[in-house]
Amino acid sequence: MLPRLIGCACFFVVYLASETCFAGPPFLTDDPVPVDRGHWEINNFSAGTLVKGAFAGAMPGVDANYGPVENIQLHLLASLAVAQSAGSSPVFGPGDTEIGVKYRFLPAKESDWWPQIGFYPFLNFPTGNADRGLGTGRAHAFFPIWLQKDFGKWSTYGGGGYWINPGPGNKNFWFAGWVLQYQVTDSLALGGEIFHETSSSTSEPGSPGFPLGTKNSTGFNLGGTYDFNKTYHLLFSFGRGLENASVTNAFSYYIALRLTY
């Protein structure tokens, strides 16, 4: 039972951390910009979150995105999940699977006064073994709106949305975040984000059957991307919670090798 509870408590930070595109990976906050028509963007990643003596993550995972037409992006994420509690051996196996569609319904040039805006809903399917702490045992859905504005070497983007979160002891919740990013050199971009997530559980930490519980969570990540060339790119971030960190996000990381073609 305990591995399942640990996996559920860590799930949303870990799987949000592996969400799409930079902007998107390596941050939890995403942007409205889809992959160009006829092109692929594939992130081969590892991500993990530590909370109160427990760890859950994806190592490795594949986050594939394709642009079939202008302003549309198709998304698929699958991973090998890992979960571990204090004093026990880590458990490995297939994790939950994510599919989504990004639609940029308001494009904008840098010279325009309005931002780009997109809608990016996705579904998480319970392909991981919840009894072993490798998934949640339920399907979940996220319905966010993202905005972005560019100013020379600076980019700022963010937004948020609503999670549909079924299951015993669960409740629907909100996520919001914002990123500021700077293009340091032609190859290196660095940025940071601040994010907030409302509680996803009706249980309090320490309550019967749910020793970790979940609470409202505010946190940050620092990270960036380094372009080796037009095909290979390194993505990285690390951060932690600022509110209720011990039970929501004592430490988290994301690292990926991105292929674009």
Backbone as a ProteinNet text record, in pm:
[ID]
protein_1_A
[PRIMARY]
MLPRLIGCACFFVVYLASETCFAGPPFLTDDPVPVDRGHWEINNFSAGTLVKGAFAGAMPGVDANYGPVENIQLHLLASLAVAQSAGSSPVFGPGDTEIGVKYRFLPAKESDWWPQIGFYPFLNFPTGNADRGLGTGRAHAFFPIWLQKDFGKWSTYGGGGYWINPGPGNKNFWFAGWVLQYQVTDSLALGGEIFHETSSSTSEPGSPGFPLGTKNSTGFNLGGTYDFNKTYHLLFSFGRGLENASVTNAFSYYIALRLTY
[TERTIARY]
83.1	0	86.1	194.1	274	332.9	391.9	442.7	336	211	103.6	78	74	48.9	160.1	284.9	399.1	390.7	358.4	347.9	240.9	125.2	17.7	57.2	126.3	165	264.6	352.5	457.1	413.5	303.7	271.9	269.7	195.6	171.8	296.9	380.9	504.9	593.7	608.2	697	649.9	522.1	474	451	420.8	419.8	560.1	657	795.7	842.8	776.2	816.8	726.7	647.9	558.9	633.5	563.4	624.1	698.4	777.2	853.4	924.6	1038.7	1108	1066.8	999.9	912.5	814.5	799.8	760.4	887.1	926.3	1054.8	1164.5	1249.6	1268	1182.2	1083.6	1001.1	864.3	792.1	655.3	560.6	586.1	505.9	532	427.2	442.9	418.4	427.1	403.7	305.1	258.9	161.6	223.3	355.5	423.1	430.4	366.1	372.8	498.6	528.1	635.2	598	697.4	671.7	610.4	529.8	463.3	564.8	538.2	624.3	750	763.7	884.9	855.1	961.3	956.3	1041.6	999	1076	1063.8	1175.1	1172.6	1266.2	1210.4	1288	1308.5	1432.8	1469.1	1514.7	1433.6	1451.8	1456.6	1503.4	1489.4	1440	1342.8	1288	1256.4	1265.8	1236.5	1202.6	1130.3	1090.3	1107.1	1164.7	1185.1	1086.6	1014	924.8	934.5	968.7	959.6	999.3	1121.4	1171.3	1126.2	1060.2	1014.4	1060.5	1077	1120.7	1035.8	994.7	926.5	980.7	992	1047.9	1024.9	1080.9	1076.6	1219.4	1269.2	1406.9	1423.7	1424.3	1410.6	1266.3	1245.4	1116.9	1135.8	1033.4	1034.6	912.4	936.5	834.1	842.5	749.9	755.4	646	683.9	591.2	608.2	495	497.2	398.7	440.5	355.1	292	166.5	104.3	60.6	15.6	-26.8	15.9	2	38.3	-45.8	22.1	-41.5	-98.8	-66.8	-112.5	7.9	7.4	112.3	47.7	91.5	49.2	155.6	112.7	204.5	180.7	290.4	285.1	402.7	374.2	479.2	463.5	573.8	576.7	708.2	706	827.3	837.3	958.5	984.1	985.4	891.3	876.6	957.7	994.5	1063.2	1002.1	984.8	934.2	1011.5	1042	1115.4	1075.8	1056	1033.2	1152.9	1168.9	1283.2	1287.1	1405	1422.6	1379.2	1336.4	1294.4	1371.3	1369.8	1438.3	1352.3	1413.8	1335.1	1256.3	1141.3	1054.5	1052	1069.3	1071.9	961.1	914	816.1	758.2	674.3	611.2	530.8	538.4	461.3	333.4	260	139.5	176.7	83.2	105.5	24.3	83.4	20.6	6.1	-111.4	-131	-195.9	-167.8	-225.5	-219.4	-287.9	-288.7	-276	-173.2	-156.1	-209.8	-293	-350.8	-322.6	-238.5	-211.8	-317.7	-417.2	-527.4	-504.1	-398.8	-364.4	-213.3	-164.1	-21.2	11.5	140.6	183.9	331.9	368.1	508.1	562.9	695.6	755.8	714.1	689.3	650.5	504.6	424.9	284.2	271.7	167.5	150.5	85.5	16.5	-52.6	37.8	11.1	90.8	37.9	119	71.2	-12.4	-119.9	-204.6	-239.6	-233	-264.6	-339.6	-409.5	-482.7	-416.1	-382.4	-303.8	-360.1	-475.3	-529.5	-455.6	-445.5	-392.9	-453	-440	-491.6	-377.5	-381.8	-290.2	-367.1	-318.6	-383.5	-310.5	-383.6	-322.9	-256.6	-148.8	-75.6	28.2	58.7	150.7	78.5	153.1	98	84.1	-38.7	-60.9	-28.1	-49	-20.9	127.9	212.7	358.3	409.8	319	359.6	409.4	374.8	427.6	323.6	211.5	106.2	-2.8	-108.4	-216	-337.1	-346.6	-460.9	-585.6	-576.1	-690.2	-644.5	-738.7	-711.8	-730.1	-645.2	-650.5	-647.6	-700.5	-702.2	-663.4	-593.5	-548.4	-591.1	-648.3	-701.7	-643.2	-523.9	-458.5	-465.2	-448.7	-427	-288.4	-207.4	-71.5	-54.8	25.6	55.3	206	252.8	395.7	416.1	516.3	558.5	709.5	767.3	912.2	954.7	1070.7	1128.3	1277.8	1317.4	1458.7	1510.4	1610.1	1665.9	1584.9	1481.6	1398.2	1269.4	1226.7	1096.3	1028	898.3	821.6	692.6	658.4	541.6	485.3	360.2	297	147.1	81.1	-63	-98.8	-196.7	-236.7	-364.8	-412.4	-533.4	-582.7	-680.5	-755.6	-732.9	-699.3	-680.5	-809.6	-852.4	-958.2	-889	-915.4	-834.8	-923.7	-978.5	-1067	-990.1	-1063.6	-1004.8	-1034.7	-1032.4	-1059.6	-964	-1017.2	-934.4	-881.3	-911.4	-862	-965.5	-919.8	-1010	-945.7	-1026.6	-975.5	-896.8	-801.1	-715.8	-664.7	-603.4	-552	-399.7	-343.1	-198.4	-177.7	-83.1	-47	103	164.2	307.4	348.5	467.4	521.1	673	726.4	870	923.8	1046.1	1123.7	1254	1287.1	1400.5	1484.1	1616.4	1707.6	1802.4	1820	1911.5	2051.2	2131.5	2262.8	2359.3	2366.4	2447	2360.7	2417.9	2343.4	2305.4	2383.9	2361.3	2296.1	2309.2	2266.4	2154	2044.8	1934.4	1914.4	1894.7	1872.7	1745	1678.6	1554.6	1515.2	1405.6	1351.1	1200.5	1136.6	990.8	946.4	826.8	756.6	621.2	576	450	373.1	242.6	156.9	55.1	28.5	-65.9	-151.4	-283	-369.9	-371.3	-421.5	-421.3	-499.1	-445	-510	-573.7	-578.4	-629.6	-719.6	-819.6	-905.1	-846.3	-734.9	-672.5	-560.2	-538.1	-427	-311.9	-186.4	-74.1	-93.4	-68.8	-83.1	-219.9	-315.6	-448.8	-446.5	-539.2	-540.2	-545	-455.6	-453.9	-386.8	-335.6	-269.1	-164	-47.5	50.8	116.7	123.1	186.7	86.2	-28.8	-126	-72.1	-151.7	-103	-163.1	-88.5	-133.3	-108.6	-154	-117.2	34.1	82.9	227	267.1	365.6	430.1	577	636.8	777.1	841.6	967.5	1043.1	1133.2	1173.7	1275.7	1368.1	1495	1595.1	1649.7	1667.8	1715.7	1744.9	1760.1	1791.7	1809.2	1858.7	1884.7	2015.1	2088.9	2213	2204.4	2222.5	2213	2351.1	2371	2496.9	2502	2389.7	2372.6	2221.6	2180.8	2039.6	1958	2025.5	1956.1	1957.6	2070.6	2086.4	2091	2013.6	2000.5	1993.9	2059.2	2054.6	1957.1	1863.1	1766.9	1790.4	1778.5	1804.3	1730.4	1690.7	1634.5	1640.7	1636	1627.2	1552.9	1487.4	1413.9	1356	1270.5	1206.6	1084.3	1008	891.9	928.5	843.6	856.2	745.5	643.6	529.3	501.4	497.5	474.5	571	697.1	794	818.6	817.1	852.2	753.9	628.2	527.9	484.9	540.9	503.9	623.8	737.2	850.1	973.2	1039.9	1161	1275.7	1276.1	1374.5	1323.8	1342.5	1304.9	1405.9	1415.8	1509.3	1450	1504.8	1469.6	1593.3	1626.6	1736.6	1697.8	1730.3	1688.3	1783.5	1793.3	1857.2	1745.4	1733.9	1628.3	1680.7	1602.1	1631	1524.4	1567.7	1474.4	1510.6	1411.2	1435.5	1304.9
-121.5	0	126	126.9	248.6	293.5	203	250.6	318.7	266	329.9	470.9	490.3	622.2	718.9	671.7	755.6	797.3	699.8	732.2	834.8	821.7	918.4	1056.2	1063.5	1192.4	1264.8	1191	1252.5	1274.1	1210.1	1200	1333	1431.5	1551.1	1635.7	1648.6	1723.4	1655.1	1521.3	1447.5	1454.7	1430.7	1425.9	1563	1662.1	1798.3	1839.8	1795.8	1832.3	1775.9	1673.2	1615.1	1658.6	1760.4	1808	1876.2	1914.7	1942.1	2073.1	2076.7	2181.7	2282.4	2329.2	2436.7	2565.8	2626.1	2641.5	2526.1	2475.9	2344.3	2290	2167.6	2123.9	2224	2255.9	2185.7	2239.6	2325.6	2384.1	2316.7	2337.3	2290	2376.1	2505.6	2600.5	2581.8	2584.2	2565.3	2696.7	2691.1	2807.5	2772	2869.8	2841.8	2804.3	2795.9	2778.5	2630	2587.1	2447.1	2418.7	2290.9	2248.2	2288.7	2331	2373	2259.9	2296.1	2198.7	2106.3	1975.4	1876.6	1843.4	1893.9	1871.7	1793.5	1729.2	1654.3	1722.1	1703.3	1744.8	1630.1	1564.7	1447.9	1471.4	1470.2	1487.8	1352.3	1308	1186	1228.9	1203.7	1273.5	1182	1240.2	1184.7	1297.5	1266.2	1365.4	1298.3	1372.6	1314	1417.6	1373.6	1459.7	1386	1453.8	1399.4	1466.4	1386.7	1440.1	1354.4	1412.2	1352.3	1204.9	1175.3	1038.9	949.7	1002.7	924.2	991.8	909.4	960.3	895.8	972.6	919.8	992	920.2	983.3	903.1	952.6	888.2	880	759	743.2	607.8	609.8	727.2	747.8	856.9	883.4	941.4	930.7	987.2	1076.5	1200.7	1302.7	1345.6	1295.4	1317.8	1414.3	1512.1	1614.5	1631.3	1645.2	1656.8	1764.5	1842.8	1946.4	1901.3	1850.8	1801.9	1914.5	2026.5	2143.5	2267.6	2383	2509	2529.4	2568.5	2604.6	2486.9	2362.9	2243.8	2157.3	2102.2	2009.7	1887.3	1767.8	1642.5	1596.4	1539.2	1508.7	1368.8	1296.5	1166.2	1155.3	1112.6	1093.6	956.3	879.3	749.7	738.6	664.7	660	530	502.9	400.2	470.4	436	504.8	434.8	512.1	457.8	521.3	441.8	491.1	424.2	501	445.6	518.5	443.5	501.6	470.5	545	527.2	384.5	321.8	187	76.7	108.5	5.4	20.4	-84.6	-82.8	-10.6	52.7	120	20.1	64.5	-15.7	47.5	-34	15.3	-49.5	20.2	-35.7	72.5	36.2	136	236.4	363.4	467.4	498.3	597.1	640.5	707.5	707.6	758.5	885.3	980.3	1111	1139.7	1188.2	1235.3	1373.4	1457	1590.4	1654.8	1767.4	1847.2	1993.9	2059.6	2203.8	2279.3	2381	2462.6	2610.2	2672.6	2816.2	2889.8	2945.5	3010.4	3159.4	3215.9	3355.5	3368	3360.4	3383.7	3531.8	3561.1	3701.3	3710.8	3819.4	3850.9	3931	3939.4	4016.1	4162.5	4214	4354.2	4380.4	4276	4293.6	4324.1	4398.8	4434.6	4322.5	4228.3	4121.7	3997.8	3912.4	3791	3676.7	3574.6	3448.3	3380.1	3312.3	3242.4	3104.6	3003.7	2868.5	2790	2686.7	2594.2	2457.6	2393.7	2270.5	2164.9	2106.1	2001.4	1869.5	1790.4	1655.7	1561.7	1431.7	1325.6	1237.2	1195.7	1095.5	965.9	856.3	726.5	637.3	556.7	479	350.4	364.4	247.6	198.1	277.3	235.2	154.2	69.8	-14.7	67.1	106.2	190.5	116.9	-14.4	-90.7	-92.7	-69.1	-64.2	79.5	177.6	317.6	375.7	314.2	356.8	431.2	462.7	537.2	569.5	633.5	674.7	583.1	496.2	407.6	473.6	597.5	671.4	754.1	782.5	877	1019	1111.1	1251	1339.1	1460.1	1553.7	1692.8	1766.5	1902.6	1994.2	2111.5	2205.6	2344.4	2373.1	2501.9	2596.6	2724.3	2829.2	2887.8	2902.8	2956.2	3079.6	3175.3	3299.8	3319.1	3391.4	3422	3553.7	3631.5	3755	3758.7	3792.5	3800.8	3946.4	3979	4113	4099.7	4091.3	4074.7	3943.6	3949.2	3827.4	3775.6	3849.2	3808.3	3742.5	3639.1	3577.8	3560.7	3586.4	3562.8	3491.6	3389.2	3309.1	3241.8	3202.9	3135.4	3128.8	3097.7	3080.2	2973.6	2891.6	2786.2	2721.2	2627.6	2556.3	2469.2	2387.2	2308.3	2159.3	2086.9	1942	1871	1773.3	1680.2	1560.2	1533.8	1441.5	1343.3	1241.5	1147	1049	980.1	877.9	901.8	796.8	809.9	907.6	1001.9	1099.8	1211.3	1209.3	1311.5	1420.4	1536	1642	1717.9	1783.2	1863.9	1981.7	2032.2	2139.1	2226.2	2339.7	2438.5	2438.4	2467.9	2492.2	2621.8	2705.8	2828.8	2851	2904.7	2931.5	3038	3095	3195.8	3184.2	3207.4	3192.8	3321.6	3356.2	3461.6	3399.5	3417.9	3349.8	3448.7	3429.2	3518.6	3437.1	3480.9	3416.3	3472.8	3401.2	3449.9	3454.7	3346.7	3339.9	3275.7	3259.5	3194.3	3051.2	2988.4	2848.1	2828.2	2925.4	2906.9	3001.7	2945.7	3024.4	2981.5	3078.2	3050.6	3119.2	3056.3	3114.3	3060.8	3113.4	3069.3	3079.8	2999.4	3002.1	3000.8	3053	3043.5	2981.1	2889.7	2821.5	2797	2775.7	2745.5	2640	2547.9	2439.9	2423.6	2419.9	2398.8	2250.6	2219.4	2082.7	1989.6	1868.8	1769.1	1657.9	1672.4	1566.7	1624.3	1545.5	1583.6	1540.1	1462.7	1411.2	1501.3	1505.4	1577.9	1480.9	1528.9	1441.8	1378.4	1245.9	1173.9	1114.5	1141.1	1084.7	936.3	857.5	713.3	683.1	594	552.4	649.5	762.3	859.2	934.2	871	929.4	1055.9	1074.1	1194.6	1307.8	1275.8	1380.5	1480.3	1577.2	1686.6	1816.3	1923.8	2056.8	2151.3	2275.2	2377	2384.3	2407.2	2407	2526.2	2601.6	2706.4	2671.1	2689.9	2654.3	2727.3	2692.8	2756.1	2653.5	2682.1	2606.8	2703.8	2669.4	2739.5	2642.3	2688	2595.6	2664.2	2583	2638.8	2532.2	2575.2	2484.9	2525.3	2424.2	2448.4	2375.1	2448.3	2391.1	2347.4	2215.5	2165.5	2195	2178.2	2211.5	2218.5	2214.4	2227.7	2103.6	1993.1	1867.5	1831.4	1852.8	1806.7	1924.3	1910.3	2017.6	1956.3	2020	1978.2	2066.1	2004.8	2076.5	2037.3	2131.8	2101.8	2200.5	2153.9	2241.9	2171.9	2251.9	2200.1	2303.4	2257.3	2350.3	2281.9	2352.4	2298.6	2381.7	2332	2404.7	2516	2614.9	2724.2	2719.3	2639.8	2625.1	2475.8	2429	2287.1	2197.3	2238	2169.7	2025.8	1995.5	1860.5	1755.7	1795	1697.8	1718.4	1817.4	1840.6	1840.4	1897.8	1910.8	1959.4	1867	1904.4	1931.8	1860	1882.8	1813.7	1876.9	1815.3	1853.9	1769	1795.7	1745.7	1796.9	1751.9	1766.9	1663.9	1671.5	1592.3	1644.7	1579.3	1608.9	1515.1	1537.4	1550.2	1668.6	1695.8	1676.1	1609.8	1597.9	1674.7	1760.1	1834.1	1811.8	1782.2	1762.9	1772.6
0	0	0	80.6	91.6	-40.9	-124.9	-253.5	-336.9	-333.2	-410.7	-360.6	-229.7	-173.5	-208.7	-203.6	-239.4	-385.1	-473.6	-615.4	-642.4	-576	-596	-546.8	-431.8	-375.9	-464.6	-530.7	-613.4	-757.7	-800.3	-942.4	-1014.5	-964.3	-1043.9	-1060.6	-958	-975.9	-1077.1	-1065.7	-1155	-1298.9	-1322.5	-1460.3	-1518.5	-1438.8	-1490.2	-1529.1	-1450.4	-1479.5	-1611.6	-1660	-1787.1	-1901.8	-1881.1	-1983.9	-2097.1	-2202.5	-2332.5	-2351.4	-2449.1	-2515.6	-2428.2	-2473.8	-2403.1	-2468.5	-2406.9	-2292.6	-2284.3	-2171.6	-2131.2	-2071.5	-2104.7	-2053.8	-2087.1	-1992.1	-1864.7	-1750.6	-1779.1	-1673.2	-1666.8	-1555.8	-1543.4	-1626.1	-1629.5	-1707.3	-1855.9	-1934.8	-2079	-2152.5	-2285.9	-2369.9	-2480.5	-2559.7	-2665.7	-2799.4	-2809.5	-2938.8	-2975.8	-3085	-3126.5	-3207.9	-3224.7	-3314.6	-3457.5	-3536.3	-3674.3	-3756.5	-3853.5	-3939.4	-4006.5	-3999.1	-4062.2	-3984.9	-3861.9	-3783.4	-3655.2	-3602.2	-3477.6	-3371.1	-3246.8	-3129.9	-3029.1	-2998.2	-2910.4	-2792.6	-2671.6	-2549.2	-2482.1	-2474	-2402.4	-2263.5	-2160.7	-2034.8	-1913.2	-1804.3	-1670.4	-1581.1	-1492	-1400.9	-1269	-1160.5	-1031.4	-926.7	-823.1	-712.4	-580.6	-482.7	-348.3	-252.8	-174.4	-71.5	54	166	299	301.2	260.4	265.1	151.9	52.1	-62.2	-191	-294.5	-425	-532.8	-633.1	-751.5	-872.8	-983	-1101.1	-1226.7	-1333.8	-1464.7	-1515.3	-1536.8	-1581.9	-1651.3	-1784.2	-1870.9	-1915.2	-1991.1	-2052.3	-2191.4	-2273.1	-2408.6	-2423.6	-2462.4	-2480.9	-2627.3	-2710.9	-2855.7	-2898.9	-2982.8	-3030.9	-3181.8	-3252.1	-3397.4	-3442.6	-3544.3	-3600	-3729.7	-3730.6	-3854.9	-3947.6	-3888.9	-3965.3	-3887.8	-3950.1	-3886	-3758.8	-3650.6	-3523	-3444	-3485.5	-3413.1	-3378.7	-3257.3	-3214.6	-3150.7	-3191.3	-3129.9	-3031.4	-2920.3	-2809.9	-2754.5	-2728.8	-2663.3	-2567.6	-2443.6	-2344	-2280.5	-2277.3	-2210.6	-2135.2	-2023.2	-1940.8	-1864.3	-1816	-1716.2	-1581.9	-1495.7	-1367.4	-1258.9	-1155.1	-1037.8	-913.9	-808.3	-680.6	-568	-464.6	-350.8	-224	-115.9	15.9	103.9	212.8	302.2	355.4	345.3	397.9	305.5	185.4	90.5	-39.6	-118.8	-248.1	-350.9	-450.6	-555.2	-639.1	-688	-772.8	-911.3	-1016.1	-1153.1	-1235.2	-1337.2	-1429.2	-1518.1	-1614.5	-1700.8	-1618.1	-1656	-1589.5	-1665.4	-1619.3	-1688.7	-1821.4	-1915.8	-2050.9	-2072.9	-2143.9	-2165.5	-2314.5	-2355.7	-2493	-2487.9	-2588.1	-2588	-2725.1	-2737.9	-2860.6	-2821.7	-2874.8	-2852.8	-2974.1	-2946.8	-3054.4	-3024.1	-3106.2	-3094.3	-3174.9	-3104.1	-3174.3	-3196.4	-3133.9	-3160.3	-3178.2	-3303.4	-3327.9	-3310.9	-3296	-3285.9	-3322	-3389.1	-3413.9	-3296.4	-3288	-3179.1	-3183.9	-3303.8	-3319.2	-3281.9	-3269.2	-3233	-3084	-3046.4	-2906.1	-2825.6	-2894.6	-2822.6	-2811	-2715.3	-2698.9	-2784.9	-2803.9	-2857.2	-2748.1	-2788.1	-2692	-2748.5	-2664.1	-2707.5	-2601.5	-2646.1	-2560.4	-2574.5	-2461.2	-2466.2	-2371.1	-2401.6	-2315.9	-2336.2	-2230	-2245.4	-2142	-2170.8	-2086.1	-2039.6	-1912.8	-1859.2	-1839.7	-1899	-1889.4	-1788.5	-1709.6	-1600.6	-1648.5	-1726.5	-1775.5	-1675.3	-1570.9	-1466.1	-1359.5	-1290	-1183.6	-1056.1	-1021.1	-904	-774.6	-769.5	-648.1	-614.9	-716	-693.6	-685.7	-687.5	-678.8	-808.2	-923.2	-1053.1	-1136.5	-1077.2	-1144.5	-1044.8	-1091.9	-1001.7	-1007	-1107.4	-1117.2	-1172.2	-1216.2	-1270	-1391.2	-1480.9	-1589	-1535.7	-1582.6	-1541	-1664.8	-1653.5	-1766.5	-1718.2	-1805	-1774.2	-1887.2	-1852.5	-1951.5	-1926	-1982.7	-1959.2	-2078.9	-2049	-2148.7	-2123	-2229.8	-2218.1	-2305.8	-2257	-2328.1	-2335.2	-2438.7	-2450.4	-2522.8	-2477.3	-2544.9	-2546.3	-2661	-2679.8	-2694.9	-2633.3	-2640.6	-2665.2	-2791.6	-2820.9	-2766.4	-2676.6	-2618.5	-2499.9	-2461.1	-2348.2	-2397.8	-2327	-2349.5	-2214	-2210.8	-2089.4	-2128.9	-2053.4	-2088.3	-1964.3	-1974.2	-1862.1	-1878.7	-1768.7	-1767.3	-1666.7	-1699.4	-1607.9	-1652.4	-1567.5	-1602.5	-1490.4	-1523.5	-1426	-1450.5	-1343.4	-1347.8	-1305.8	-1384.5	-1345.7	-1283	-1155.5	-1075.9	-999	-1066.4	-999.1	-910.3	-825.6	-740	-593.9	-511.8	-368.4	-301.9	-227.6	-156.8	-243.8	-374.6	-466.6	-488.8	-536.5	-579.4	-694.4	-775.1	-885.4	-829.4	-909.2	-859.1	-972.5	-935.5	-1030.4	-1029.9	-1147	-1159.1	-1235.9	-1189.9	-1261.1	-1247.3	-1351.6	-1345.9	-1446.1	-1421.9	-1513.7	-1521.1	-1642.3	-1670.5	-1729.8	-1692.3	-1756.9	-1803.9	-1931.8	-1993.7	-2075.3	-2074	-2146.1	-2233.3	-2358.2	-2451	-2427.2	-2348.5	-2306	-2423.4	-2499.5	-2621.2	-2729.6	-2849.6	-2956.6	-2919.5	-2830.1	-2794.2	-2658.1	-2569.1	-2430.5	-2391.6	-2337.6	-2282.1	-2137.1	-2047.8	-1906.3	-1860.1	-1763.6	-1715.2	-1580	-1529.8	-1403.4	-1404.2	-1321.7	-1312.8	-1167.8	-1146.4	-1018.8	-1050.1	-965.7	-993.9	-865	-880.7	-766.1	-806.6	-714.5	-738	-613.2	-630.4	-515.8	-478.6	-362	-312	-404.5	-426	-511	-429.5	-297.4	-211.3	-103.1	-63.8	48.2	181.1	177.1	298.5	345.2	473.6	532	558.7	553.3	586.3	722.9	728.3	853.9	875.2	784.4	800.4	765.7	818	791.7	643	598.6	458.8	365	417	330.2	411.5	438	527.7	477.1	344.6	292.8	275.4	215.4	187.8	86.7	49	-35	15.5	-3	34.2	-82.2	-67.8	-165.3	-176	-296.7	-319	-405.5	-359.5	-437.7	-448.1	-565.6	-581.9	-697.4	-722.2	-829.9	-896.1	-1017.9	-1090	-1161.6	-1167.8	-1247.4	-1349.9	-1474.2	-1575.4	-1706.5	-1808.6	-1939.3	-2044.2	-2158.8	-2270	-2337.5	-2383.4	-2457.4	-2589.8	-2700.1	-2834	-2881.4	-2893.1	-2949.9	-3099.5	-3166.2	-3307.9	-3334.5	-3461.8	-3494.6	-3459.1	-3430.5	-3401.7	-3254.7	-3186	-3048.5	-2951.1	-2841.2	-2742.9	-2602.6	-2507	-2367.6	-2291.2	-2218.8	-2135.2	-1990.2	-1898	-1757.4	-1668.1	-1550	-1448.3	-1313	-1208.2	-1072.4	-988.5	-883.5	-799.3	-678.3	-607.1	-488.7	-453.4	-358.5	-312.6	-217.3	-208.7	-113.7	-8.4	-34	55.2	72.2	197.3	226.6	150.3	142.1	57.2	98.9	229.3	274.4	225	200.2	156.9	11.5	-57.1	-196.5	-291.4	-250	-342.7	-266.2	-196.5	-125.1	-222.6	-334.6	-441	-566.4	-681.8	-808.6	-916.1	-1017.4	-1127.5	-1258.2	-1367.9	-1502.3	-1588.9	-1665.8	-1761.7	-1885.4	-2003.7	-2126.5	-2240.7	-2332.3	-2461.1	-2562.7	-2622.3	-2720.6	-2861.4	-2945	-3087.3	-3163.2	-3256.2	-3341.2	-3487.7	-3567.5	-3710.9	-3787.5
[MASK]
+++++++++++++++++++++++++++++++++++++++++++++++++++++++++++++++++++++++++++++++++++++++++++++++++++++++++++++++++++++++++++++++++++++++++++++++++++++++++++++++++++++++++++++++++++++++++++++++++++++++++++++++++++++++++++++++++++++++++++++++++++++++++++++++++++++

